[in-house]
Amino acid sequence: MPRSPTLPALVGALLLLGACQGVIADPAGAPAGGGGGPTPDDPYVPGSAEPLRCAEGDFHPTEAPLRRLTPHELERSLAALFPGVALPPLALPSDGEVDGFDNNALGQAVTPLFVERLAEGARAVADAAVADPSWLPCDPVEAGCGATVASSLGERAYRRPLSEEERARLVAFFDAAEAELGSFDEGLGAFIEGLVQSPDFLYRPELGDGSLPAPDGLVALAGPEVATRLSYLLWQAPPDDALREAAAAGDLATPEGIEAEARRMLADPRAAEAVRRFHAQWMRLDRIAEIDLSAERFPELDGALRRDLEASAEAYLEHAFREGSFRELFTGRTGFVNDRLAPLFGVAPPGTDELVPVTLPTEERAGLLTQPGVLASTSHGLSHSPILRGVLVLDAVLCAPPPPPPAEVDIGVAEEEPGGEAVTTREKIELTHGTSECAVCHDAIDGMGFSFERYDALGRFRTTENGVEVDPTGRLREREVADAVELAEALADDAQVQRCVATQWFRYALGRSEARADACTLQDLADTLEETDDPEEMLVRLVTSPAFRFRPETP
């Protein structure tokens, strides 16, 4: 689409129209509103040694952050707006991770680079949508088609019904752009370019409409706002027609109505991607693509094997969520294997490049923590890292991340013992961490990490390292465990693990860290997990909870 000198002014006008709906970002570019976590009135720090405790059963409000769509959600939203159109990628900078997730409001700064890339992407999307008009709801030659497009696109982009004033403004903009630029196509391109950059499309305002009762100090989210929360959590995309209809009918005003829609959505194949994305971020599977291992020592680690390792771990996590149970998440003996992965799993090649489920040896593997992809994600240099493996368990599975080492402490690993070579990784680490300044933190880290000594840097099971028998004994707090399999069994029955998994889903669903006010919600989710042994039931409980349906009143 040729660029007109008038176009930037028209696009700016549409952005100003959207900005009239409210404040979108603070002067630094960060989204308005808090992200949960520590505040002057709530000094709790997520992951601190102080556990959250539910003192009473009532839900208490905490800060509600204004969330922006992630780059992935933006692309999925554009695909829904222009079905069937081959859209270019937006090439937006990645959002910062908070608590391991990329959808936390505190990590969603709107930088100059983001604004520049978004403007470029909006122009490219507009060009593609104009070039392929198959998505249009009307024939451009028909009278009033511009108004139809403006209303339809505006309502679906904003993910809620338009007020009459908003509808009139959008239609007026489309008409003005068409008249100024000289054709329907030019006007359509300008309209799309502005809409893609508008605050009501980029952000997820949650103001409520005042029509629903709420406890003191709280505001009930409007039906379309609940629908938006549900759809981006469970489908990574905007609400479909059925969910929008449920919102319009008032069905999302009650926990029962939300539950019905949540179960429908979880049963839909579109939920698979959301389940995969949660688990991949929770277990830091993106690190697999960045494993920095010696090519000389591990020549098999090419691009194909990296992709297989990540896909296999994701497949197991989805399998445990869908067909297994919370306990099976940590103790299941299923692996998803192809011919490239078979040597890492220690099983016979299945005769295919596709991932197929196989039963793994019970004495060698148990659950997600012994999946080769998870084990390999913490490796670097010439070997595996018991330290990083221990940190992963503490952070992701127990929600008790260790503090960073003091700046003055040498964190290197000794290469030799006095009078001889240290032949195993464990011996090297124990020699280094025997000092008092290291032992305090590493007592917990190494106790977890050493449990995985029977797996090399790529997650292969072994009993020796450098010709010497490895020692896989470890600890979970004061309990000694024989190896990673026994550790997995212990974690599966651990109340802190149940609480942590519930907390991780809470962080992902709400786009913020937990706060002291969330203690009762988190306890309820953990209780659901213990009672049902079903992560899906816990997720349904989460989306019907007051934390999902209400926000605090704005002072």
N, C-alpha and C positions, 0 to 999 in steps of 0.2 A: 504494500500500500504506500503510495508516494506520501512523503511528509509535507504537510502544509505549514507555513509559518504561523497560521492561526491555531493549529492543533494544540500546542502546549498550553495556550491560554484556555482553550475549551476543557482540556483535561484537568487543568488546575481548578477550573470552576466546579467541576464535578467533585473533586476532592474536597473543596471548601464546603460543598453541600453536605458531604458525609461528615465533615468535622463538626458541623452544627449539632450533631447528635450527642457530643460529650467529649471529655478529655480523653485522649488516647495514650499519650506517653508523657513522662516527666521530661524536664529540660535535658537530661542526660540521654534520653532516648530509651530508657527502660520502661516497660509497661507500668501503668499506674496501679496502685494497690500492692499490698504485701504478698509475700509468698509463703505465709506460714512461717514456722520456725521462730527464732528468738525475736522478741519485741520487748520494749520496756516493761509491759505488763505481764509478759510471758517469757521469762528468760531461758526456758528450756532449749537446749541445743541438741538437734537430732543426732543420734549416734553416741550421745554422752553416756557416761557410766551410770548416771541417774536414770532409773527406769521410769516410764510413764505409768502412773497408777490411776485407776478409775475409782474415785472416792464416792461417787454417787451415780445413779443411773441416768440422770438427765443429760441431754445434749447441750453443750455450751458452744456458742459461736466463736469462730476465730476469723482471722483476716481472709478475705476472698480476693485472690489476685485476678487482674484482668489479663487473660491469656491471648496470645497471638497464635494463629495457625503455624505449625512447623512447616519447613519447606516441603516435607513429604505430604502433609495434610493439604497444603496449598495446591500441589500438583494433582492430588486426588480430587480436590474440590473443583478445579478447572476441568478435569475430565468429566465430572458430573454435569457441569454447566454446558459443555459442548460435546455431547456424546457422539462418538464416531469420528471426531476430528483428530487428525494426527498433530498433536500439540508439541511444540519444542520444549525441552526442559528449561526450568527457570534459572538454573545455575546460581542459586542463592548461597551465601555463606552459611555454614553449619551453625546451629545454635549451640551455646555452651551447655554442657551437661551439669546438672545438679542432682545429687544423690544417684548418679549413674544414668539419669534419664534426660532426653533432649526436649521434653515438653514442659519443663518446669518454667513458670513465668519469670523467675529470677535469672534465667539464662537466655532470655529472649530480647536482648538489647537490639534496638533498631539503629544500626551504625550507618554512616554515610555509604559504605560499600553495599549494605543491604538495600538502601534506598535506590542506589544507582542500578544495581542488578535487577531489582524489582521493576523499575521503569523500563529497562531494556527487555525484560521478560514480558511485561505487559504489552509492549509494542509487538513483539513476536507472536504472542498469543492472539492478539487482535488480527494480525495479518493472516494467521492460519485459519481463524474462525470465519473471517470474511471470504477467504479463498474457497472454503468448503461450507456452503450454506445449508447443508443437509439437516442441520440441527434446528433451523429456524422454525418457529411455530406457525408461520404464515408466509404467504407469497409477497415479496417486497413490492410488487406492482399493486397490491391491494391497498385501498385507502385505509389508513389507520394501522398499518402493519408496524410502523415505528413505535407507536404507543403500546401495541401488544408486546413487542420485543422488550421495550424498556420496563414494562410492568412485570413480565414473566422473568426476565433475567434478574431484575432488581430483587424480587421476592426470593428467588432461589439463591442468589448470591448472599443476601442478608440472612437467609435461613429463618425467616419469620414473615408474617403478613406485613405489608406496607400500610402505613397510615395514608389517608387520602392526600395529606399535604406532601408526604414523601413521593407518592405515586405521581402527583402533579409535577413535582420538581424534576423527577427523572424523565418523564415524558417531555417536559419543556426543554430539558437539556438535549435529548435526542433530536427533537425537532430543530433546535437552534444549530446543532452540529450539522445536521443534514442540509439546512438552508445555507449555512456559512461555507461549508466545504463543497457543496454542489451536487451531491449524490447520496443515495441511500447507503451504499457501501462505505463511503467516506464517513458518513455520520455514524454508522454502526461501528466502524473501527475506532473512532474517537470515544464512543460510548463505552465500548469494551475496555479500552485502554485505561480510562478513568475508573471504571468499576473494579477492575482487578487491583487497583491501588487504593481503593476507598477503605476507610477505617472499619466500616461495618462488615466488609468482606474479610479483611485481614485479621480482625480481632473477634473475640467472642464476648460481647457485652452481656452481662447478667444483672439486669436491673429489676426484674420482676415487674408485674403490671398492677399489683395491688388488689387483684381480684380474688386471691386465695388467702384463707386464714393462715396465720403463722404464730408460733410462740413468741412471747415478748422478746424483743431484741433481734428478731429474725425477719427476713423477707423470703417468702416462697418464690422460687423461680417460676417464671411463666412456662406454659407448655412447650413453646418452641425452644426455650433455653434448656429445658430438661432434654428435649429431643436432640439438641446439638451436643450436649454432654454425652448422651448415650451413643450417638452415631460415631463421634470421633474416638470414643473409647473402644467401642466394639467393632467398628468397621473402618476406622481411620478415614472417614469420608462424611459428607453432609447427609442429613436425613433423607431417606427415600420417601416416596409418596405415601406409603402406608404409615410411616412414623409421623409424617407431617399431618396426615389425617387424624391420627390418634391424638396429636397435640391439639389440633383444632377442635376436636370433639370433647376435650377436657379429660381424656383418659389418663393423661400423665400427671394428673393432680393428686393421685393416690398411689401409695406403695404397690397396691395390687395391680393397677394399670401399668405402672412402670415395670413390674415384674413380668407381666404378660409380654410386653414388647421386648424386654431384655432376653427372655427365653426364645422368642421368635428369632431375634437377631443372632443369638449364640448358635442356634441350629442352622443358620444360613452359612454357606461356604465362605461368604465374605468375612466372617469372623476369624477365619484361620490366619489371615495376615496380621490382624491386631494381636492375636495370641502369640504369634511368632515374634512380632516386634517387641512386645513386653519382655518375653523371655530372653531374647537376644540382648536387649539392653541391660536387663537384670543381671545376667551372667557374663556381661562384657564380651560377647562373642565377636564383636567387631574387631577385637584385638587379633583375631586369627589372621586376618588379611595383612597385619603389620608385624607378624612374628619375625624377629630378627635373629635367625639361627644360622650357624655356619653352613654355607653351601657345600663345603668340602665334607663336613661330617654328616650332613643330612641332605644329600643330593636329591632325594625323592620329594622334598618339599617344594613343589612347583605351584603355579597358579591353580591348576586343576585340583591338586590335593588340598590346598587351602580352602577352595570353594566346597569341596566334599566334606572337609572337617566341620565347617560352619553349618552346612546344610544338614549333616547327620545329627549334630547336637540340637539344632532347631527342631528336627523331626522327632527326636526323642522327647523333648520338652513338650511339644504339642501333643504327642501320643499320651504322655502321662497326664496332661491336663484334660484331654478329651475322653480317653478310654481307660485311664488308670485311676489313680487316686493321689491324694497328697502323699501318702506313705510311699506309693510306687515311684513318685517323683525322685525319692532318695534311694529306693531299694530295688527298683525294677531291674530285671535281667534281660531287657530287650535292647538291641542295637540296630541302627539302620546303616547297612553296609553295602558297598559295591566292590568290584574287583580291586580298585585302588586302595580302598580302606581296609580290606580283609586282613592284610598283614599287620596293621596297627591294632585291630581288634583281636587278633590271634585266632581267627576262624577261617574256614575254607572259603575260597572265592565263590560267590554265588553265580558267577557266569554272566554278569550284566554290569553295565555302567550306571544303571538306575539304583537308587537306594532301596533296599528291601529289608524288612524286619527279620532279624535272626535272634535266636536265644543264645545268650552269652554264658560262659562258665561261671557258676555261682561263687566259686572261691576267688575269682579274679575281678569281677565287676559288680557294682551295685549303684544304680541310679545315675543322676546327672553328674555328680562330681567325679565319676570315673569314666565319663565319656571322653574319648581321645581329643575331641575338639575343645572341651573345657580345660583339660589338662595342658594341651599344647598352647592355649592362649596365654599362659603365664610363663612361657619359656623364652629364653633369649641367649644370645652369644653361643657358647659351646654346649650348653646343658639346660636342664630343667631348673626351676627355682622353687625349692620348698618354701622359701619366705613368701614369694608372691602367691603361692597356692594357699598358704595359711592366711594371708591377708584377704584373699578372695572369700574364703569361708567366713572369716570374722565379719567382713563388711557386708557381703551380699546375703549370707545365710543366717547370720546371727545379729545383724544390724549393730555390731559393736566394733567399728573400724578402729584399728590402733592409731595412736598419734604418730605424726612423722618423726623421724629420728632427730635429735638435737643437732644443730649445725656443726658443733665441735666434735661430734662422734664420727670416727672412721667407720664407714659402713661396708668396707671391702671385706672379702672373704679370704682367709688365710689359705695359702697354697700348700704349705708344708707343716707337718707337725715337728716339734723339736726332735731332732735325731732321725727323722725319716719322712717320707712322702705321705701326705693325707690322701688315701686312695678312693674315698667315697665323698660325695657331696655333703652328706650328713656330718662326716668327721670334720670336714673343713669348716662348716658352719658352727658346729659345737665348739671347735677350737676358738673361733672368732668371738662367739657370743658368751663365752665363759666369763667374760669380764662383768663386773657388777653393773656398769653403766648400760650394757646391752641386755643383760639378763632379764631385767624387770619387764620390758615390753615383749622381748622375744620368747619369754616363757610360754605365753599364749600363742603367739604366731607360730613358733617352731613346733609346739605340741600338736597343732593342726597340720602344718605342712609336712612334717616327717611321716605322717600316716600315708602319704602318697609316694613313698620312696620306691615302691615296686613298679612305678611307671616312669618311662624315660621322657625326654623332651617332647616327643610326638605322641605320648600316651600309650606306648607299647608296654604290655606287662612284662616284667622281668624279675628275676630273683637275685641277680648279681649286678654289680657296677664295677667296671675295671677289674673283673675277675674275683671280686670279693663279695660275699653275701651281704645284701642290703638289710638294714634294720628298719622295718616299717612300723614299729610301735610308736604310738602317739598318745595324746591326751585331749579329752574334752572336759575342760575345767579340771576337777580333781579326779576324774575317771580315766583310767588308762585303757587304751584300745589297742588291739593287736595289729590293726592295719586299716586301710581306707574302707574296706567292706564293713568292718565292725564300727568304724566311725559313722558311716552312712546309716547303719541300723540305729545307732544312738541318736543321731540328728533327727531321724524320722519320728522319734517318740518324744522329742524335746519341746517343751512348751515355748521356750524362747524362739525356736525356729518357726513354730506356727505363728507366733506373734510377728516375727520378722517378715515372713512371706506375706502375711496380711498387710503389714506396713508398706511393703514394696508395692503391692497393688494399689493401696491407698494413695501413695505418692504419685504413681503413674496416672491414676484416674482423676485426681484432683489438681494435678499440675503444681503441687506445692509440697514442701516438707511438712511433716506432722508437727503439731504443737501440743502443749500441755492440755489444751481444751479438747483435744481429740482422743484423750485417753480412753474414754468409755466406748467410743466408736471402734477403736482399734481392739479393745478387749472383746467386744461383741463379735467382730470379724474373726478373731482368733478362736473364740468359743465355737463359732459356726464351723470353722475348719476342723476343730477337734471332734465335734459332734458328728459331722457328716463325712469327714475324710475326703471331701470333694472340693477342689479349688473352684469349680464352676459355681457351686452353691454359695461359696463365700463371695464370689464376684456378684452374684445376684443380690446377696445380702448388702453388699456395698452400694450398689446403685439404687437400692430402696431405702438407704439410711438417711437420716436427717442431714448428715454432712454433704450428701449428694444433692438433696432436694432444696436446701435452704442456704442462704448467705446472711451474714450479719447486717443489721441496718447501718446505713452510712450516717455518721453523726451530723 
